[in-house]
């Protein structure tokens, strides 16, 4: 476990936090928007948005 020195985080740690929150938000919000358009094929839109939002190495 890494302890914070005087409550500061490094720029790399901040970058990781931003990426995690961005991906998490897109996984929750984007499928909800597409479900309204896709209706019964919502499962396809969920799979597509999950693949798009995952980082590709």
MMTF fields as JSON, N, C-alpha, C and O atoms, coordinates in Angstrom:
{
  "mmtfVersion": "1.0.0",
  "mmtfProducer": "UNKNOWN",
  "numBonds": 227,
  "numAtoms": 228,
  "numGroups": 57,
  "numChains": 1,
  "numModels": 1,
  "chainsPerModel": [1],
  "groupsPerChain": [57],
  "chainIdList": ["A"],
  "bondAtomList": [4, 2, 8, 6, 12, 10, 16, 14, 20, 18, 24, 22, 28, 26, 32, 30, 36, 34, 40, 38, 44, 42, 48, 46, 52, 50, 56, 54, 60, 58, 64, 62, 68, 66, 72, 70, 76, 74, 80, 78, 84, 82, 88, 86, 92, 90, 96, 94, 100, 98, 104, 102, 108, 106, 112, 110, 116, 114, 120, 118, 124, 122, 128, 126, 132, 130, 136, 134, 140, 138, 144, 142, 148, 146, 152, 150, 156, 154, 160, 158, 164, 162, 168, 166, 172, 170, 176, 174, 180, 178, 184, 182, 188, 186, 192, 190, 196, 194, 200, 198, 204, 202, 208, 206, 212, 210, 216, 214, 220, 218, 224, 222],
  "bondOrderList": [1, 1, 1, 1, 1, 1, 1, 1, 1, 1, 1, 1, 1, 1, 1, 1, 1, 1, 1, 1, 1, 1, 1, 1, 1, 1, 1, 1, 1, 1, 1, 1, 1, 1, 1, 1, 1, 1, 1, 1, 1, 1, 1, 1, 1, 1, 1, 1, 1, 1, 1, 1, 1, 1, 1, 1],
  "groupList": [{"groupName": "UNK", "atomNameList": ["N", "CA", "C", "O"], "elementList": ["N", "C", "C", "O"], "formalChargeList": [0, 0, 0, 0], "bondAtomList": [1, 0, 2, 1, 3, 2], "bondOrderList": [1, 1, 2], "singleLetterCode": "X", "chemCompType": "L-PEPTIDE LINKING"}],
  "groupTypeList": [0, 0, 0, 0, 0, 0, 0, 0, 0, 0, 0, 0, 0, 0, 0, 0, 0, 0, 0, 0, 0, 0, 0, 0, 0, 0, 0, 0, 0, 0, 0, 0, 0, 0, 0, 0, 0, 0, 0, 0, 0, 0, 0, 0, 0, 0, 0, 0, 0, 0, 0, 0, 0, 0, 0, 0, 0],
  "groupIdList": [1, 2, 3, 4, 5, 6, 7, 8, 9, 10, 11, 12, 13, 14, 15, 16, 17, 18, 19, 20, 21, 22, 23, 24, 25, 26, 27, 28, 29, 30, 31, 32, 33, 34, 35, 36, 37, 38, 39, 40, 41, 42, 43, 44, 45, 46, 47, 48, 49, 50, 51, 52, 53, 54, 55, 56, 57],
  "secStructList": [7, 7, 7, 7, 5, 6, 6, 5, 7, 7, 2, 2, 2, 2, 2, 2, 2, 2, 2, 2, 2, 2, 2, 2, 2, 2, 2, 2, 2, 2, 2, 2, 2, 2, 2, 2, 2, 2, 4, 4, 4, 2, 2, 2, 2, 2, 2, 2, 2, 2, 2, 2, 2, 1, 7, 7, 7],
  "xCoordList": [0.84, 0.0, 0.885, 1.833, 0.573, 1.359, 0.731, -0.463, 1.539, 1.055, 1.283, 2.307, 0.33, 0.463, 1.437, 1.409, 2.278, 3.191, 2.552, 2.439, 2.139, 1.507, 0.276, -0.015, -0.458, -1.701, -1.539, -2.497, -0.386, -0.152, -0.092, 0.37, -0.573, -0.438, 0.408, 0.481, 1.026, 1.869, 1.001, -0.192, 1.601, 0.852, 0.423, -0.636, 1.214, 0.851, -0.361, -1.238, -0.41, -1.56, -2.815, -3.901, -2.666, -3.799, -4.309, -5.517, -3.391, -3.761, -4.558, -5.561, -4.119, -4.833, -6.238, -7.192, -6.373, -7.693, -8.609, -9.781, -8.096, -8.906, -9.358, -10.519, -8.468, -8.817, -9.877, -10.836, -9.722, -10.69, -12.07, -13.071, -12.13, -13.423, -14.046, -15.268, -13.233, -13.751, -14.339, -15.44, -13.617, -14.111, -15.353, -16.321, -15.326, -16.481, -17.717, -18.816, -17.54, -18.675, -19.219, -20.432, -18.335, -18.808, -19.501, -20.451, -19.043, -19.689, -21.11, -22.001, -21.329, -22.662, -23.568, -24.762, -23.046, -23.883, -24.159, -25.297, -23.178, -23.344, -24.362, -25.208, -24.322, -25.339, -26.753, -27.682, -26.936, -28.272, -28.816, -30.012, -27.968, -28.411, -28.753, -29.725, -27.949, -28.174, -29.358, -29.974, -29.687, -30.819, -32.115, -33.008, -32.225, -33.419, -33.591, -34.718, -32.505, -32.581, -32.688, -33.372, -32.013, -31.914, -33.13, -33.401, -33.856, -35.026, -34.661, -33.907, -35.162, -34.961, -33.544, -33.146, -32.785, -31.407, -30.411, -29.273, -30.851, -30.01, -28.767, -27.729, -28.849, -27.693, -26.547, -25.38, -26.868, -25.823, -25.123, -23.898, -25.896, -25.293, -24.443, -23.423, -24.853, -24.053, -22.701, -21.676, -22.687, -21.423, -20.526, -19.324, -21.099, -20.307, -19.7, -18.518, -20.497, -19.966, -18.936, -18.0, -19.09, -18.078, -16.761, -15.704, -16.805, -15.584, -14.93, -13.704, -15.744, -15.211, -14.581, -13.555, -15.189, -14.693, -13.478, -12.799, -13.2, -12.025, -10.772, -10.749, -9.728, -8.476, -7.815, -7.727, -7.362, -6.683, -5.175, -4.691, -4.434, -2.981, -2.232, -1.012],
  "yCoordList": [-1.175, 0.0, 1.238, 1.335, 2.169, 3.394, 4.46, 4.743, 5.039, 6.102, 7.451, 7.672, 8.338, 9.676, 10.502, 10.477, 11.217, 12.128, 13.502, 14.156, 13.941, 15.249, 15.431, 16.547, 14.337, 14.427, 14.703, 15.149, 14.463, 14.74, 13.434, 12.41, 13.491, 12.351, 12.777, 13.955, 11.804, 12.112, 12.317, 12.014, 12.828, 13.058, 11.731, 11.662, 10.696, 9.378, 8.801, 8.212, 8.971, 8.506, 9.28, 8.708, 10.58, 11.392, 10.938, 10.867, 10.632, 10.166, 8.865, 8.703, 7.949, 6.683, 6.927, 6.304, 7.824, 8.154, 8.728, 8.358, 9.615, 10.222, 9.158, 9.151, 8.275, 7.212, 6.297, 5.949, 5.901, 5.004, 5.647, 5.006, 6.918, 7.583, 7.824, 7.765, 8.092, 8.305, 7.024, 7.032, 5.941, 4.656, 4.229, 3.751, 4.398, 4.041, 4.835, 4.286, 6.115, 6.948, 6.584, 6.593, 6.263, 5.918, 4.562, 4.356, 3.645, 2.337, 2.475, 1.724, 3.428, 3.622, 4.476, 4.192, 5.501, 6.465, 6.101, 6.223, 5.671, 5.429, 4.325, 4.517, 3.178, 2.161, 2.648, 2.28, 3.463, 3.965, 4.821, 4.772, 5.599, 6.413, 5.543, 5.805, 4.514, 3.668, 2.727, 2.326, 2.371, 1.483, 2.144, 1.467, 3.452, 4.158, 4.043, 3.996, 3.998, 3.879, 2.426, 2.132, 1.528, 0.146, -0.707, -1.701, -0.346, -1.097, -2.546, -2.787, -3.508, -4.913, -5.4, -6.457, -4.66, -5.043, -4.318, -4.06, -4.0, -3.257, -4.04, -3.441, -5.345, -6.147, -5.979, -6.045, -5.763, -5.548, -4.218, -4.13, -3.186, -1.881, -1.915, -1.23, -2.706, -2.827, -3.466, -3.004, -4.499, -5.173, -4.221, -4.144, -3.508, -2.597, -1.478, -1.166, -0.864, 0.223, -0.265, 0.465, -1.485, -2.039, -2.232, -1.914, -2.745, -2.945, -1.621, -1.508, -0.621, 0.684, 1.398, 2.062, 1.266, 1.998, 1.339, 1.97, 0.087, -0.601, -0.123, -0.038, 0.189, 0.612, -0.558, -1.671, -0.276, -1.298, -1.054, 0.03, -2.069, -1.874, -1.755, -1.589],
  "zCoordList": [0.0, 0.0, 0.0, 0.779, -0.866, -0.984, -0.096, -0.196, 0.763, 1.635, 0.971, 0.325, 1.136, 0.571, 1.404, 2.635, 0.717, 1.394, 1.425, 0.388, 2.579, 2.771, 1.892, 1.461, 1.618, 0.864, -0.614, -1.247, -1.195, -2.607, -3.393, -2.89, -4.651, -5.546, -6.751, -7.101, -7.356, -8.511, -9.748, -9.736, -10.804, -12.042, -12.669, -13.293, -12.514, -13.029, -12.315, -12.947, -10.997, -10.227, -10.608, -10.689, -10.839, -11.27, -12.633, -12.858, -13.536, -14.868, -14.779, -15.474, -13.936, -13.757, -13.224, -13.688, -12.258, -11.715, -12.785, -12.857, -13.607, -14.666, -15.666, -16.078, -16.053, -17.004, -16.425, -17.114, -15.168, -14.536, -14.466, -14.785, -14.049, -13.959, -15.327, -15.465, -16.33, -17.683, -18.253, -18.804, -18.123, -18.619, -17.844, -18.434, -16.532, -15.716, -16.093, -16.169, -16.326, -16.72, -18.08, -18.288, -19.012, -20.359, -20.36, -21.115, -19.535, -19.46, -18.914, -19.311, -18.009, -17.443, -18.316, -18.41, -18.95, -19.67, -21.124, -21.577, -21.842, -23.279, -23.571, -24.444, -22.884, -23.181, -22.894, -23.612, -21.868, -21.551, -22.687, -22.972, -23.334, -24.468, -25.678, -26.386, -25.907, -27.071, -26.899, -27.887, -25.663, -25.424, -25.883, -26.394, -25.706, -26.167, -27.678, -28.172, -28.401, -29.859, -30.324, -31.305, -29.622, -30.079, -29.714, -30.388, -28.678, -28.191, -27.883, -26.94, -28.632, -28.292, -28.589, -28.101, -29.369, -29.665, -28.759, -29.15, -27.561, -26.629, -26.233, -25.949, -26.208, -25.822, -26.817, -26.432, -28.083, -29.087, -28.837, -28.926, -28.526, -28.258, -26.998, -26.918, -26.014, -24.795, -25.095, -24.594, -25.887, -26.239, -27.036, -26.782, -27.986, -28.806, -27.967, -28.119, -27.079, -26.266, -25.264, -24.936, -24.774, -23.868, -24.602, -24.059, -25.819, -26.591, -26.971, -26.966, -27.298, -27.685, -26.5, -26.647, -25.324, -24.169, -23.51, -22.7, -23.848, -23.281, -24.007, -25.235, -23.234, -23.898, -24.628, -24.109, -25.824, -26.628, -26.51, -26.835, -26.044, -25.869, -27.167, -27.163]
}
